[in-house]
Amino acid sequence: MPLDAYDLYSELWRTVVINGQLERLTAALKGCSTDSEIIRYIRQVVDEHGMLEFIKPKGDGKDESKAIACRKRGNECFHPKVRKYVKAVEHYNESIALAEANSETLAIAYANRSAVCFELQEYEACLENIRLARQNPYPENLLGKLAKREAECQNKLQSNGGAEVNEIREPKLSYKPNPSIPHVSDCLELKEDSQFGRYLVTNRNLSAGDVVIVEKPFSRLLAAQLRYLNCDYCHQDVFLSLIPCESCSFTMFCSENCRKKANEGYHAVECPIIKDMHFLFTKVILMALRTTTMAISTFGGNLEELRLHIESIDESNLHPFKLDWTGISPQEVYSTIHVLATNQKQRTPGDLTQRAIYAIVMSEVLFGKSQRLNELCGDNESHRDLVRQLIFRHAQTAPVNMHSLMYMDYAPDADEEQFRQESLGCGSFPILSMINHSCAPNLVRVTLSSGCVAALINRPVKKGGQLFDNYGYHHCLDALTDRQSGLRAQYSFKCECEACRKNYPLYFSLKRIELPPNVVHPINNDEFERLREHDMQTALNKMPDYCRFINTFGGQYPCYDVSSVQEALLRCFQVIFATQTRKLKYKDLSSL
Ligand SMILES: C[S@@+](CC[C@H](N)C(=O)[O-])C[C@H]1O[C@@H](n2cnc3c(N)ncnc32)[C@H](O)[C@@H]1O
C-alpha cells in the first residue's frame, strides 16, 4: 500500500526506536552543523531501511475515459429533477481538466458548462463557453443546439441591459500608512526581545474596528478541494469560466493571464507532481514546496543567483521593517520569507527527522518527474542540494508562520451555520508573520477578495502594547493545559499570555458584567440572526455599535459580554470584507 510522507516518517521512527538506534540518530543529528548534513544523514537512514520504495507517485495527465465519467456525473447533477448546478459545473470542470487538448470530450464539457451558465442566467459566460466548445471538435450534429443557445443568450443579453457590477469592499488602513511600508499603519513598530523574538507594538492607542495591516502573500496555495471551482493562481471562484492547465488534470485557471503567471511562478516546476504532492503531504507542508518554487522563479530560475543571495542575507539583522517596500524587489521580499522563524534549535530529533524526510520525499518526487526543475539544476548537484535545503527550511517555517486563507461558504442544508468559514488555502506573509500569539488576542485576520489578508483590531490596545494574533488556541474554547501543550508542540514556546497567567475561563464560564442603566447591550437576537444570514446592511449598521461597546467595556475583559460582541464584530468583518463564495448568487436558481 502506498504511504504518505507522514506514514513514512512514523514507520521509520518506529523502526529506529525498535532497533535501539535512537541514541545513535540523536547524536548524529547533534553532530550535523548544516541543514545539508542533516538531510544527507537522514537520507542515509531512509536508504538503510529501503523506505523510499514505499512512496509510489502515480503521476498525472489527461485521461479521456475519466473525463467522460466526470461529464456523466455532471449530467446527473444537471438533470431538471436534480438541478445541482454548481456541483454539475464542478464535474464538468474536472472533465475539462482531464480531457485531451483539442478533443471532442473537451468540446462537449465546455458545451455542457454553457448549458449550466444558461440556467444560471450567466449569459456572457454561456457565450464564452460556447466559443470554447466551438474552438474544439464539437460534434457536428449537435452544433445546431449550440447555435440555438447562443441566439437565446444574445437575446437575453440585449433585453437585460448591462451586466451587474458586484461591489467589493476592501478595508482601508485606519491610520496613515508607514511611508516605507504602505500596507502597514505608521503606528506599528517592530521590536525584539529574548522572550518574544520579533513582535509588533503600537505607538498609539488602538480601538476595536481599526485596520492596521492589509498584506498580500508572497506565496500561496489553493486548497485541493477547490481545484475545480477556483483559479489556482488568483483563487477567485470563477467556476463558470475556468480553463485547464495544458498538461496536468489537477489545476485550472480563470484566464490565460493567470495560467501564464502561475506557470512562470510555480506551476511549470510543480505541474507533473502537484497531484501526487497533495496525496503525500498536508497543505501546510505543501507550502514548503510552493515557497521554494516561488523562491526559484523570483530569481528567474537561476539557482546560483538564489544561492548567492541567500548566502548574503544577514539573518539576525534582517526583518521587514528594515526594508523600503515602496520599491522593493521580489528578491528582497523573498529574503523576508527566508528569515521567518524556523525554531530549529528547539526541535526534537524526531521533529527534525520528520522535516528532513519531507524534504527528501518532496525533492525525490520533484527530481524524478519535473523536467523543468531538472533543466534548471542541470548536472549541478549543489543546485539539487539547495532545493532540498530550501524545502527543509520551509517545512519548518511553514507550520510556524504560514496563515490559513479562508472564505465564507454557503451551505443551506447544513445543520448549524449556513454561512461558515472554510479553508481557501494557505499563504506566506512577511509582516503578519511578525505577530505573536495570545490566547486572548487583540486582533483577527480576514482574507479579502483581493487575496490580501487584513489585520483588524478586536479589543483596545494601549499605546506601547503588543499586537497579538491567535494561533488556534483561544481561552474561550480550549483549556489552559491543552493550549499550553498545543502551542509548545507546534510553535515551540511556553505561552505566558494574560489568559494563561490569569487562567481566564472558557466562554460559557465567563462572568457577565453589569451594564450602566443607560447602556443597551448591542446584540439583539433578530439582528444577530440577520448577521448569521450574512445581511450586509445589518453588518454595516451594527459594526460601529459593536466597536463602541468593546471600546467602552474592553477594560473589563475577560467577560462574556465583550467576548460575545467580539464574535459578532468578527461576523460583521466577515460579512463586509471576507471573500465570499459565488454560489450564493445562485441560491434561487439552483439546489445547492
Ligand atoms: C509567527 S512567528 C512570530 C514572530 C516571531 N516572534 C519571530 O521572531 O519571528 C511564531 C513564533 O514566535 C514565537 N512566539 C509567538 N508567540 C509567542 C508568545 N506569546 N510568547 C513567546 N514566543 C512567541 C514562537 O517562537 C513562535 O513559534
The ligand as a Tripos MOL2 file, in Angstrom:
@<TRIPOS>MOLECULE
LIG
   27    29     1     0     0
SMALL
NO_CHARGES

@<TRIPOS>ATOM
      1 C1          4.7720   33.6160   13.5070 C.3       1 LIG1
      2 S1          6.1950   33.6930   14.4890 S.3       1 LIG1
      3 C2          6.0000   35.2260   15.2850 C.3       1 LIG1
      4 C3          7.2220   36.0950   15.1460 C.3       1 LIG1
      5 C4          8.4080   35.5890   15.9230 C.3       1 LIG1
      6 N1          8.4170   36.1220   17.2740 N.3       1 LIG1
      7 C5          9.7110   35.9140   15.2060 C.2       1 LIG1
      8 O1         10.6180   36.4390   15.8380 O.co2     1 LIG1
      9 O2          9.8230   35.6190   14.0270 O.co2     1 LIG1
     10 C6          5.8130   32.4710   15.6730 C.3       1 LIG1
     11 C7          6.8900   32.1970   16.6730 C.3       1 LIG1
     12 O3          7.0330   33.3080   17.5370 O.3       1 LIG1
     13 C8          7.2210   32.9100   18.8720 C.3       1 LIG1
     14 N2          6.0530   33.3320   19.6710 N.ar      1 LIG1
     15 C9          4.8020   33.5880   19.2230 C.ar      1 LIG1
     16 N3          4.0100   33.9760   20.2310 N.ar      1 LIG1
     17 C10         4.7410   33.9600   21.3350 C.ar      1 LIG1
     18 C11         4.4810   34.2570   22.6900 C.ar      1 LIG1
     19 N4          3.2820   34.6410   23.1180 N.pl3     1 LIG1
     20 N5          5.4980   34.1150   23.5650 N.ar      1 LIG1
     21 C12         6.7270   33.7200   23.1840 C.ar      1 LIG1
     22 N6          7.0360   33.4320   21.9010 N.ar      1 LIG1
     23 C13         6.0690   33.5460   20.9960 C.ar      1 LIG1
     24 C14         7.3380   31.3980   18.8450 C.3       1 LIG1
     25 O4          8.6810   31.0670   18.6830 O.3       1 LIG1
     26 C15         6.5790   31.0400   17.5890 C.3       1 LIG1
     27 O5          6.9920   29.8070   17.0560 O.3       1 LIG1
@<TRIPOS>BOND
     1     1     2 1
     2     2     3 1
     3     2    10 1
     4     3     4 1
     5     4     5 1
     6     5     6 1
     7     5     7 1
     8     7     8 2
     9     7     9 1
    10    10    11 1
    11    11    12 1
    12    11    26 1
    13    12    13 1
    14    13    14 1
    15    13    24 1
    16    14    15 ar
    17    14    23 ar
    18    15    16 ar
    19    16    17 ar
    20    17    18 ar
    21    17    23 ar
    22    18    19 1
    23    18    20 ar
    24    20    21 ar
    25    21    22 ar
    26    22    23 ar
    27    24    25 1
    28    24    26 1
    29    26    27 1
@<TRIPOS>SUBSTRUCTURE
     1 LIG1         1 GROUP 0 **** ****
